[in-house]
Amino acid sequence: MSLKQSKSKYSLFNAISALMMTLVNGLMGIVVTRFVIEQYGSDFNGLNSTANQIVNVLLILEGGFTMASNVALFAPLASGDHDLINGILSATKQKFRKIGILFLAIGSVVAVGYGLLANSDLPAGFISTVIVMAVVPASFNLFYASTYRVLLQSQQREYVVNIISIFTLGLGHFANIILVLNHGPMWMVRANTMVCALLNSLLIAFYVKKKTPYLDVTVQPRQELIKGTGDVMAQKITSVIYNSAPIVFLSILPSGGTLLASVYAVYNNIFTMLKSLMHGVIDAPRLSLGQLLKEQPRENVWPVFAQYEYAAFSAIYVLLSTCCVLILPFIRLYTDGITDANYYDMTIAILMVMITAVEMLHIPSGHLINMAGEFRISKNFQIIACAVLIVSMTIGGFLWGVYGMLVSLLLVAVLLAIMEMGYVHHWFFKNKTRKLVHLALPLAVASVITSVVEFPLSHHVTGYLSFVMYGALLAVINGFLALGIGFIFARKEMTSLLNRIRQMLIRR
C-alpha cells in the first residue's frame, strides 16, 4: 500500500471510529443525564457537569505539550528512526509525569476551594469529593497513559484510542444506568465514571506496549526536539476558557448556581455531541495533512486542503441545518416532567447553533497552522482571542448571565475565524481569499434559507419516534442539498472528494 493510500485509510478509520465513539458517548450520556436529573435532581447534575469542566480548566497545565510532541514525531516516524522516536517519547514521558503530579496537587486544592464557593444546596464535603473523583483519573491519564496516546496519534492510529474509549465509556454509562435504576447513592455515579476512566488509561498503555516492540521510553530524553510548547500554551488556555469557563462561572454566580449550570449543561451536552460528530469528520485528516506538509511544497498541498475544507463546510451545513430545526423539540421532550429548572429557552438554542457553526468553520485552518508547526502565529491569534474572551465573558456574565456569556463566545468564535481563515487563505496559501468565499458563502446562505423553510416541521415532533423520523428525513434532504450546492458552486472540490471516497471504499 502506498503512503498516500495508507494516509487515506487511517483518516477513514479515525473518522469512522470517532463518529462511533461520539454516538456511544453522546447518546448514552444524554440518556444517563436524563436519569440523573430525574433521580437526583438538577443540582447534582449541575455539579457533575461542573466537575468535568473544572478538570478541563486544569488541563491548561498540559500546556499543549501533546500537540508539540505530535509534530516532533512526524519526521522520525516517516523515516523509521526508532532512536529519535524513543528519545522524543522519553522526553514526553518525563514531562507528562511532572504534569500529572502537579495536576493532582492543584486539583485537590481546587476541589476544596470550590466546595466552599459553589452556589449549591449540596454539602461542601460532598461537592469536594465529586471534584476529586473527576481529578484523579485525569491526573493518572497524564502521568501514565498520555505518552502512549501521543505515539498512537502521531502514527495516525487514533482509531485505537477511540475503540478503547468506546468500550470504557460505554461500560461507565451502562454501570450508571443500572445504578440509577436501582436508586444507588449519588456519589457512585462519579465513582463509576472514575473507575472506567482509569481502565481506559491502562488499556491504551497495554496496547501500545504490546504492539510496538521497538518502544523504549527509558533512553536519553530528546527534549530539544519538542519545540513550540510555549506557543501552543496560548491555544490551550483560550480553548479551556472558551469551552469550560461558562459552566464553572455560572455555578458560582449568585444569579446562577448549579441549577442554571445544569440548564446550560444540557444544551452544552447536545452541542458537544454534535461538535464531536463534526470533529470526527474534520479532525481525522489533520495528521495526514501534517505529514503531507512535511513532504510537499505548499502549492501542492492547497488542492488537498481545499477538498478537506469543503468537506468540513458541507458537514457543518448538513448537521447544523438539521439541528436548528429540531433542537427545541428535543429539549421539550427530554425535559418533560422536570420542574426544578426551566430548560426550554429559544435564545440559548439559537446562540448555541450560531456559536457551533462559526467555531467549526475555522477548525480546518487552525489544524493547518498547527500541523505546519507555525505555533507562534496561532499563539498571537489565541492571545488576542483570550483577552477578548476574558473581558467580554466577565462583563457579559455579570450583566446578562448565561446570555451574556454566550454572546461572548460567539464574538470570540467570529474573531478567531477571521484571523485563522484570513491567515491561511491570504498568506499561507497566497491569495486564496476569493476561493474561500466561493466555497463557504453558498452553503452559508443555503443554511439560513433551509432552516427557515424547514422550521415548521418542528411543530410535528410529538415524541421520540417522530423526532428520529424527522431528523433522518431532514439529514437526508440536507445531504442531497449539500451535494447539489457542491456540484453547482464547487464542482472541482466535490468531484475530487467523491473520487477519493470511492477509491477508499473499493480498495482492498
Secondary structure, DSSP 8 states (H G I E B T S, - for coil): --HHHHHHHHHHHHHHHHHHHHHHHHHHHHHHHHHHHHHH-HHHHHHHHHHHHHHHHHGGGGTTHHHHHHHHHHHHHHHT-HHHHHHHHHHHHHHHHHHHHHHHHHHHHHHHHHHHH---SS-HHHHHHHHHHHHHHHHHIIIIIHHHHHHHHHTT-HHHHHHHHHHHHHHHHHHHHHHHHTT--THHHHHHHHHHHHHHHHHHHHHHHHH-TT--TTS---GGG---HHHHHHHHHHHHHHHHHHHHHHHHSTT--HHHHHHHHHHHHHHHHHHHHHHHHHTTTHHHHHHHHHHS-HHHHHHHHHHHHHHHHHHHHHHHHHHHHHHHHHHHHHTTT--SS----HHHHHHHHHHHHHHHHTHHHHHHHHHTT-HHHHHHHHHHHHHHHHHHHHHHHHHHHHHHHHHHHHHHHHHHHHHHHHHIIIIITTT-HHHHHHHHHHHHHHHHHHHHHHGGGGGG--SHHHHHHHHHHHHHHHHHHHHHHHHHH-HHHHHHHHHHHHHHHH--
